[in-house]
Amino acid sequence: MWVGCTIYRGVVQAKLEKGQWLGIVGSGGGLGHLGIQFAKAFGLKVIGVDARDEGLALSKETGADVVVDARTEKEEVVKEIMKATGGEGCHATVNVSDAPIAAGLACAVTRLHGRMIQIAQPTEVSVPFNELIFRDVRIEGSLICSRQQAQDMLNMVAEHNITVKTNVFRGLKQIPDLVELAHSGRMSGKGIVIVDEEAIEREKELGIRMV
């Protein structure tokens, strides 16, 4: 649930109105693909940016209006997003990628006086000065939502059938396999470890959808 709380607050903190553009850098990861679904439920148009085949595919699958491959040159990414948004850029962006250039890229695709929400937690966040000074992009940090926002999130999940793409590992012995997949860059969605299979089966019998 905390993953949903984290990205939900980021989307809310963008303070956009229906029909406006939200960019999500790292859109095909555990946080990003949920962010796409929340943004669409709010009536926003979404541009997903990812640097992995798996992430790009999941971004499309979960409803991004435009998907951009970040492995191309930064200038090409910016050009493609500017074209999609009528030459102005995203009204706001949410960055959930730890890549060194991700925060700067998120700012670069945000329009003049726009807002960039930083959720990813790399050791350092680096943004070229021209994005802050010349273009007046506002950077805000975000961690987790309030209790009321958590309830609103759960209501939205139920109403819009928002789902999590999971990579399931069974038992603590498979944790190294999960870590290896996460570090490989091939993970699509969120990794989870099931410790108690019997508990999962009991919850399924009660009609609770887990994975």
Long-range contacts (C-beta under 8 A, 24 or more apart in sequence): 1-150, 2-144, 3-30, 3-31, 3-34, 3-164, 3-190, 4-34, 4-153, 4-157, 4-164, 5-144, 5-145, 5-149, 5-150, 5-153, 6-31, 6-119, 6-142, 6-143, 6-144, 6-145, 7-31, 7-32, 7-34, 7-35, 7-38, 7-94, 7-96, 7-119, 8-34, 8-38, 8-145, 8-149, 8-150, 8-152, 8-153, 8-156, 9-142, 9-143, 9-144, 9-145, 9-146, 9-149, 10-35, 10-94, 10-96, 10-117, 10-119, 10-142, 11-35, 11-38, 11-39, 11-42, 11-44, 11-94, 12-145, 12-149, 13-115, 13-117, 13-140, 13-142, 14-91, 14-92, 14-93, 14-94, 14-115, 14-117, 15-92, 15-115, 16-42, 16-44, 16-91, 16-92, 18-42, 18-43, 18-44, 19-43, 19-44, 19-45, 20-44, 20-45, 20-91, 20-92, 21-45, 21-46, 21-47, 21-84, 21-85, 21-89, 21-90, 21-91, 21-92, 22-46, 22-47, 22-90, 22-91, 22-92, 22-93, 22-94, 23-47, 23-48, 23-49, 23-81, 23-89, 23-90, 23-92, 23-93, 23-94, 23-106, 23-109, 23-110, 24-48, 24-49, 24-59, 24-64, 24-93, 24-94, 24-96, 25-49, 25-50, 25-70, 25-93, 25-94, 25-95, 25-96, 25-97, 25-102, 25-105, 25-106, 25-109, 26-50, 26-55, 26-95, 26-96, 26-97, 26-98, 26-99, 26-102, 26-120, 27-55, 27-58, 27-59, 27-64, 27-67, 27-96, 28-52, 28-54, 28-55, 28-56, 28-57, 28-58, 28-59, 28-188, 29-55, 29-96, 29-97, 29-187, 29-189, 29-190, 30-164, 30-187, 30-189, 30-190, 30-191, 31-96, 31-119, 32-59, 32-96, 32-97, 33-58, 33-59, 33-61, 33-62, 33-164, 33-165, 33-189, 34-162, 34-164, 35-94, 35-96, 36-62, 36-63, 36-64, 37-62, 37-63, 37-160, 37-162, 37-163, 38-153, 38-156, 38-162, 40-160, 41-156, 41-159, 41-160, 41-162, 47-81, 47-84, 47-85, 47-90, 47-109, 49-77, 49-81, 49-105, 49-106, 49-109, 51-97, 51-99, 52-185, 52-186, 54-185, 54-186, 54-187, 54-188, 55-188, 57-188, 58-165, 58-188, 58-189, 61-165, 62-165, 70-99, 70-105, 74-101, 74-104, 74-105, 74-108, 77-105, 77-108, 77-109, 78-105, 78-108, 78-109, 81-109, 82-109, 85-111, 88-112, 89-114, 90-114, 91-115, 92-116, 92-117, 93-117, 94-119, 95-119, 95-120, 96-120, 98-122, 100-126, 101-126, 103-127, 103-139, 104-128, 104-131, 107-131, 107-132, 107-135, 107-137, 107-139, 110-135, 110-137, 112-136, 112-137, 113-137, 113-138, 114-138, 115-139, 115-140, 116-140, 117-141, 117-142, 118-142, 119-143, 164-189, 164-190, 165-189, 165-190, 166-190, 166-191, 166-192, 166-211, 167-191, 167-192, 168-192, 168-194, 168-211, 169-193, 169-194, 170-194, 170-197, 171-195
